Amino acid sequence: MTMGIAAEYSPDLALRSTTEFNAGKREKAECMPASLVESGVHDFLKKGQRFYWLAGEIPLRETDGNALSRPKASVVILESTHFMKDGCVWTKGKYRIVKILGDEVYFEGYEKIK
């Protein structure tokens, strides 16, 4: 029996490659959008009880589970909800893409550079 509450505070939104959705390994909301468009709103889905900063921009990154990409975009989390699925806690929500990022440095750690 496990005691306590397992929670993760996430300074970024890390999603899997769309190839994992195309291969049937992940749900669409667990993966990066096929194309990044500023002002676009997307769903996200993450296993575990995760907490995101809602009052500003955070990096959107691609992950393979062991490593993170450089930030692909700056996003704002619009909503985040925890729920139970198959006996596990999950986090789902919506995010809006604020800015598509290239090679420029836009974040220093989790802080946005002004």
N, C-alpha and C positions, 0 to 999 in steps of 0.2 A: 504494500500500500504506500502510495506517495503522499507526502504531507506538503502543505503550502500551495502557493499559486505560482505557476510558471508563467512569466510574462517577459516579453522582449520589447525594449524601447529602441525603435528603428530610426536612425538619423537620415535614412534614404529609403526609396522604394525600389527594391531589387526584384526584377521579374525575369523569367526564363526566356530563351530564344523562341521565336515563333515556330522554329523547326520542331520543337517538342510538341506543340499543339498540332501541327500538320501531321506528325507521326502518331498522333493519338495517345501520347504519353501524359499530356497535361490539358487542363481546361483552358479555354481561350483567355479568361481573366487572370490566369497564372502567368501569362506570357506577355512580352512586349507587343504593342500594336504593330500590325504589318507595315504601317507608315506613320511617321510622327508628323502631326500637323498642329501648329500653334492654335490655341483655343479649343482644340479637340478634347472631349470628355470621354473617359474610358473607365471601365470597371476593373477592379483588381481583386485577387483572391490569394491569400497567404495562409499556409498551415501554421497554427499556433496563435496564441493571444498576443497580438502586436499592438504597440501604441506608436502613433505618428504625430509629429508636430503639425497642428492644424492652422496656426496663425501666420504662416509664411511659406516661402518656397523651399523645397527640398530637392535633392538630385534624384533623377530617374536613372537607374543603372540596369545593365543586363548581367545576369549571373548564371553560372553553370553549376552552382551549388558549392563550389570550392573557391571561387574567385569572383571579383566584381570588375566590371568594365569602368572606364572613365565615365563621368556623367554624360548621358545621351541627351538629356533635356532637364529643364527646371520645371517642376510641377507643384501644384497646390492640391493637397488632399481636401476634398470637398465633404466627404463623410466616411466614417469608419464604424463598423459594427462587428461584434463578436457573436459567434453562434456555434452550436454543436452539430457535428456531422460524423456519423459512424463512430461515436464515442470519443472524438477528438475535437478540440477547440480550433476554430478557424477564424480568420479576420477577412472581411470583405468590405469593399467601399468603392468610391469613385474619386478620380483625380482629373484635373484639368492641366493640359500642357501650356505652360507660360512662354517658354522660349526653347527652341531647338539649339543645342550646343554643338559646336564644331571642335576645333582644337583650342579655342580660347579658354582661359581659366576663368570660370564663373563662380566657383565655390572654393573656399579655403577651409578644408575639413567640411563641416556642415554649414558654415556661414557663407552667405551670398556676398560676393565682392561688389561694392557699389561703384 
